[in-house]
Amino acid sequence: MSKKPFIILSVLAGLTLAGCGEKGPAEQAGEKVDQAVEQTKDAAKEAGEKAKEAAEEAKEAVDEAAQKTEQAVDKAVEEKQESGEEKPDSAQ
């Protein structure tokens, strides 16, 4: 039996295993794409959280303004009634 096929297979196997440890351009590009996707996901999640917080703050501000408006209207109606003027017609 000849040792030549065994030697060729051994060399090929060694080259194949040696190549597994190194990253080629495709693998490096793939890793960069993966990192970019993760960074984009993180940024989108953070932006969503900030938008939610801003919406909650806006809601609170609108609620507060509505309460102040209601109080001002109630006070104006009360003052008008106390001054002896006509009562507002609530049927309008």
N, C-alpha and C positions, 0 to 999 in steps of 0.2 A: 504494500500500500504506500502511496506517495504522500509525503508530508506537505507538498505544495498546497493542496486545497485547505488543509488545516491551518497553515500559516496565513493564507489569504483571508480566511474567515476570522482568524484571531486579530489580524491587523484591522479589518473592517469593523469588528466589534469594538476594538479599542478606540478607533476614530469616532465611532458613533457615540460611545460613552463619553469621550472627551468633549464632543460637541454639545452634549446635554448641559454642561455646566455653564456655558457661555450663552449670553443672550444676544440674539441677532437683532438687526434693525426692526424687524416686524414685531418681535417681542417687546422691544423698548418702546416702540410707537404705541403698541397695545397698552402698555403700562401707563404711558402718558395720557392716553385717552381715558383709561379707567380713573386716573387721578382727576382729570378735568371733569368727568361726570360726577364724581363724588363731591368735588368742590362746588359744582353747580347745584347739586342736590342740597348741600348744606346751606348755600347762599339762598336758595329758594325757600327752604324751611325757615331760615332766620327772617327773611323778608315777610313771609306769611305771618310769623309770630308778631313782628313789628306792626304789620297792617292790622292785625286783630287787636293789639293793644291800642293803636290809634283810634280804631273804630269804637272801642269801649270808652275811651276818653271823650270822644266826640259825643257819644250817646249820653254820657254823664253831663256834659256841658249843655246839651240840648234839654235834658230833663230839668237841670237847674234853671235854665232860662225860662222854660215853660212854667215852672213853679213861681218864679219871680213875676212873670207876666200875669199869671192867675191872681197872685196876691195884689198886684197893682190894680187890676180890673176890679177885684172885690173891694178894695179900698176906695176906688173912685165911685163905685156904685153906692157904697155905704155913705160916703161924704155927700153925694148928691141927694140921697134919701134924707139924710140928717138936715140938709139945708132947706128942706121943704119943697124941693123941686119935684117934678113928676117922677114917678117911679118908671123905670124902663119897662117897656112893653116886651115881655118875653115871648109873645105869640108871633112876633115878626120873623 
